[in-house]
Amino acid sequence: MHHMNSIDLAIENLTSPPVLAFVLGALAVILRSDLRLPDPIHTWISTYLLLAIGLKGGHSLKGSDISSLTKPALLTIAFGIAIPIVIFFVTTKLLRLRPSDAGSIAAHYGSVSVVTFTAAMIFATEANFITEPFMTSLVAILEVPGIVVALVLASMKSEGVNWRTAVHEVLTGRSVLLLIGGLVIGAVSTANSFSRVEPFFVGMFSGLLTLFLLDMGATVATRFATSGRPPLRMAIFAVISPIVFGIVGVLAAHSIGLSIGGSAVFGIMAASASYIAAPAAVRIALPDADSGLSLGLALGVTFPFNLTIGIPLAFIFSRSIG
């Protein structure tokens, strides 16, 4: 098992096509050209990615023992509940945000970024780290509780919060349905029938993720161009938060016996912030929240940080304590 040294790991990540495509997308906007994909194509690729992640995850669950999933699943739920509580407290008490804004940020950070998770899994494969077969199931588990907890916290502190509709929106939202549906389809389909869709859903995956990240890079840069940079203290929060939760996530995953690679991916899941499922729910539940702020932080600061620096750091840290 050959493992690269830390500098090689960092370079491996920064020079991977998905990360470079993200940079290219952002650069295009800075150079006043626009590489954004039309909305239907963006939706199509995100549908493909979510379903493919579910299918691969479900297929890899076959033959693995379900009892091995108990501890990791409970740890994931614990993180899904703890992260939004900590963030809600920090943003209301230290950063003095209104409850609705704090709830919005807690929902984004309490949930998980499937794209960041995917980049971490691809990185693990490229750098020869083994990860557990159930990691995708954990992403599906982590997607929902953070949003629900954050909305409940916000509703306790402010009036006019429609969190029941929002919870329904999250549970029936496309990202959750596609992930969980994909997991089920992957788990029940036979090896023979799975092999027929494998060239498309597994073989083309990295290529379509690269295209998606090109679009994301352009989206991030456009957000900054149109809505301005977030306040400095919020930007600092959006970098410190993934570092703290990432470290705690890696340590917690090691403590329940996950592999070096699995622990690193779990740390990245904890560090990541949702910018697909959370904004949809927040729009319904917290109509007066500054959605530009939470999306700007999750997508504009935390996502690029994790994509470029956070992922190799998580693996370096996980290996150093492993």
C-alpha positions in Angstrom: 0.0 0.0 0.0 1.9 3.1 -1.2 0.9 6.3 0.4 2.1 9.7 -0.9 3.7 12.2 1.5 1.7 15.2 2.6 3.0 17.6 -0.1 2.3 15.1 -2.8 -1.2 14.6 -1.4 -1.9 18.4 -1.5 -0.5 18.7 -5.0 -2.5 15.6 -6.1 -5.7 17.4 -5.0 -4.9 20.8 -6.4 -4.0 19.4 -9.8 -6.9 17.0 -10.1 -9.2 17.9 -13.1 -12.3 18.5 -11.0 -10.5 21.1 -8.8 -8.8 22.7 -11.8 -12.2 22.9 -13.6 -13.6 24.7 -10.6 -10.8 27.2 -10.8 -11.3 27.6 -14.5 -15.0 28.3 -14.0 -14.2 31.0 -11.5 -11.4 32.5 -13.6 -13.7 32.7 -16.6 -16.0 35.0 -14.7 -13.1 37.1 -13.4 -12.0 37.5 -17.1 -15.6 38.5 -17.9 -16.4 35.4 -19.9 -19.0 33.1 -18.6 -18.8 29.3 -18.6 -22.0 28.6 -16.7 -24.1 25.7 -18.0 -27.8 26.4 -18.8 -30.0 25.6 -15.8 -31.6 22.4 -17.3 -28.1 21.0 -17.9 -27.0 21.9 -14.4 -30.1 20.2 -13.0 -29.5 17.2 -15.2 -25.9 16.8 -14.0 -26.7 17.2 -10.4 -29.5 14.6 -10.8 -26.9 12.3 -12.4 -24.4 12.8 -9.6 -26.8 12.2 -6.8 -28.3 9.1 -8.4 -24.8 7.8 -9.3 -23.5 8.3 -5.8 -26.5 6.5 -4.4 -26.2 3.6 -6.9 -22.5 3.1 -6.2 -23.0 3.3 -2.5 -26.0 0.9 -2.5 -24.1 -1.5 -4.7 -21.0 -1.4 -2.4 -23.3 -2.1 0.6 -24.2 -5.5 -0.8 -22.5 -8.3 1.2 -21.3 -5.9 3.9 -22.7 -6.6 7.3 -25.4 -4.1 8.3 -24.5 -4.2 12.0 -21.2 -2.5 11.1 -23.2 0.5 10.1 -24.8 1.0 13.5 -22.0 3.0 15.2 -21.1 5.1 12.2 -24.8 5.9 11.6 -25.3 6.9 15.2 -22.2 9.1 15.1 -23.4 10.7 11.9 -26.8 11.5 13.5 -25.0 12.9 16.6 -23.0 15.2 14.3 -26.1 16.2 12.4 -27.7 17.4 15.6 -24.6 18.8 17.3 -23.2 20.9 14.5 -26.3 23.1 13.9 -26.7 23.6 17.7 -23.0 24.8 18.0 -23.3 27.0 15.0 -26.6 28.5 16.0 -25.1 29.4 19.4 -21.9 30.8 17.9 -23.7 32.9 15.3 -26.3 34.3 17.7 -24.0 34.9 20.7 -20.6 35.7 19.2 -21.5 37.0 15.8 -24.7 38.6 17.0 -26.9 37.5 14.0 -30.7 37.5 14.1 -32.2 34.1 14.9 -33.5 33.7 11.3 -30.0 34.3 9.8 -28.4 32.1 12.5 -30.9 29.4 11.7 -30.2 29.7 8.0 -26.4 29.4 8.5 -26.8 26.5 11.0 -29.0 24.6 8.4 -26.4 25.1 5.7 -23.5 24.0 7.9 -25.4 21.3 9.7 -26.2 19.6 6.5 -23.7 18.1 4.1 -22.3 19.0 0.7 -22.6 15.9 -1.6 -20.2 17.4 -4.1 -17.5 18.0 -1.5 -18.1 14.4 -0.2 -17.7 13.1 -3.8 -14.5 15.0 -4.4 -13.2 13.5 -1.1 -14.1 10.0 -2.2 -12.5 10.4 -5.6 -9.4 11.8 -3.9 -9.3 8.8 -1.6 -9.4 6.5 -4.6 -6.6 8.4 -6.5 -4.4 8.5 -3.4 -4.9 4.8 -2.5 -6.8 5.2 0.7 -9.4 2.5 1.5 -12.8 3.8 2.6 -15.7 1.8 4.1 -18.5 0.7 1.8 -21.2 2.5 3.8 -19.9 6.1 3.5 -22.6 7.1 1.0 -25.3 5.9 3.4 -23.8 8.2 6.0 -24.1 11.2 3.6 -27.8 10.3 3.1 -28.2 10.2 6.9 -26.3 13.5 7.5 -28.3 15.4 4.8 -31.5 15.9 6.8 -31.1 16.3 10.7 -28.9 19.4 10.5 -31.5 21.3 8.5 -34.4 20.1 10.8 -32.6 21.0 14.0 -31.5 24.4 12.7 -35.1 25.3 11.6 -36.5 24.2 15.0 -33.9 26.3 16.8 -34.8 29.3 14.7 -38.5 28.7 15.2 -38.1 28.7 19.0 -36.5 32.2 18.8 -38.5 33.9 16.1 -42.1 34.1 14.9 -43.4 33.2 11.5 -41.1 30.2 10.9 -42.8 27.6 8.7 -40.6 24.7 9.6 -43.1 21.8 9.2 -43.5 22.6 5.4 -39.7 23.0 5.2 -39.0 19.6 6.8 -41.4 18.0 4.3 -39.6 19.9 1.6 -36.2 18.5 2.8 -37.4 14.9 3.2 -39.1 14.9 -0.3 -36.5 17.2 -1.9 -34.7 15.8 -4.9 -31.3 15.4 -3.3 -32.6 13.2 -0.5 -34.9 11.2 -2.7 -32.2 10.6 -5.4 -29.5 9.6 -2.8 -31.8 7.3 -0.8 -33.5 6.0 -3.9 -30.1 5.3 -5.5 -28.9 3.5 -2.4 -32.0 1.2 -2.5 -31.7 0.5 -6.2 -28.0 -0.2 -6.0 -28.5 -2.5 -3.0 -31.3 -4.6 -4.5 -30.1 -4.8 -8.1 -28.2 -7.9 -9.1 -24.5 -7.7 -10.0 -25.4 -8.6 -13.6 -28.0 -5.9 -14.0 -25.8 -3.4 -12.2 -23.0 -4.1 -14.6 -25.2 -2.8 -17.5 -25.5 0.7 -16.0 -22.0 0.7 -14.5 -20.2 2.2 -17.5 -22.5 5.2 -17.4 -23.0 5.8 -13.7 -19.5 4.8 -12.5 -17.3 5.1 -15.6 -18.4 8.6 -16.6 -18.7 9.9 -13.1 -15.5 11.8 -12.7 -15.9 13.4 -16.1 -19.4 14.7 -15.3 -18.3 15.8 -11.8 -15.5 17.9 -13.5 -18.1 19.5 -15.8 -20.3 20.2 -12.7 -17.4 21.8 -10.9 -16.7 24.0 -13.8 -20.2 25.3 -13.5 -19.9 25.6 -9.7 -16.7 27.7 -10.1 -18.5 30.1 -12.4 -21.5 30.2 -10.0 -19.3 31.1 -7.0 -17.4 33.8 -8.8 -20.7 35.3 -10.2 -22.2 35.3 -6.7 -19.2 37.4 -5.5 -19.4 39.7 -8.5 -23.1 40.4 -8.0 -23.7 40.3 -4.2 -20.2 41.5 -3.1 -17.9 39.7 -0.6 -19.4 38.5 2.7 -18.4 40.5 5.8 -14.8 39.6 7.0 -15.9 38.1 10.3 -18.4 35.9 8.5 -15.8 34.8 6.0 -13.4 33.9 8.9 -16.2 31.9 10.5 -16.7 30.1 7.2 -13.0 28.9 7.2 -12.7 28.2 11.0 -15.9 26.2 11.1 -14.8 23.5 8.6 -11.4 23.3 10.2 -12.9 22.7 13.7 -15.7 20.3 12.6 -13.3 18.5 10.2 -10.8 17.8 13.0 -13.5 16.7 15.4 -15.0 14.6 12.7 -11.8 12.8 11.9 -11.1 12.2 15.6 -14.6 10.9 16.3 -14.5 8.6 13.3 -11.1 7.2 14.4 -12.5 6.6 17.9 -15.3 4.3 16.6 -12.8 2.4 14.4 -13.2 3.8 10.9 -10.2 3.4 8.6 -7.8 6.2 7.9 -9.5 7.0 4.6 -13.0 6.6 6.0 -12.2 8.9 8.9 -10.9 11.5 6.6 -14.0 11.4 4.4 -16.2 11.6 7.5 -14.2 14.7 8.7 -14.9 16.3 5.3 -18.6 15.5 5.6 -18.7 17.2 9.0 -16.7 20.1 7.6 -18.8 20.6 4.5 -21.8 22.9 4.2 -24.9 22.2 2.1 -25.7 24.6 -0.8 -28.4 22.5 -2.6 -30.8 21.0 0.0 -30.4 23.6 2.7 -31.2 26.8 0.6 -34.4 25.2 -0.7 -35.6 24.4 2.8 -34.5 27.8 4.3 -36.3 29.7 1.6 -39.6 28.1 2.7 -39.0 28.1 6.5 -37.1 31.3 7.1 -38.4 33.7 4.4 -36.8 36.7 6.1 -33.4 35.2 6.5 -30.6 36.7 4.4 -30.2 33.7 2.1 -27.5 35.4 0.1 -25.3 35.4 3.2 -25.6 31.7 4.1 -25.3 30.6 0.5 -22.4 33.0 -0.1 -20.5 31.5 2.9 -21.4 27.9 2.2 -20.7 28.0 -1.5 -18.3 31.0 -1.8 -16.0 30.3 1.1 -16.4 26.9 2.8 -16.8 24.9 -0.5 -13.7 26.3 -2.3 -11.7 26.0 1.0 -12.7 22.3 1.4 -12.3 21.5 -2.2 -8.7 22.8 -2.4 -7.2 22.7 1.1 -9.6 20.8 3.4 -9.6 17.5 1.6 -5.9 16.9 1.5 -5.6 18.3 5.1 -8.2 15.8 6.3 -6.3 12.9 4.9 -3.0 14.1 6.2 -4.4 14.6 9.6 -6.2 11.3 9.6 -3.1 9.5 8.6 -1.0 11.2 11.2 -3.2 10.0 14.0 -4.1 6.6 12.4 
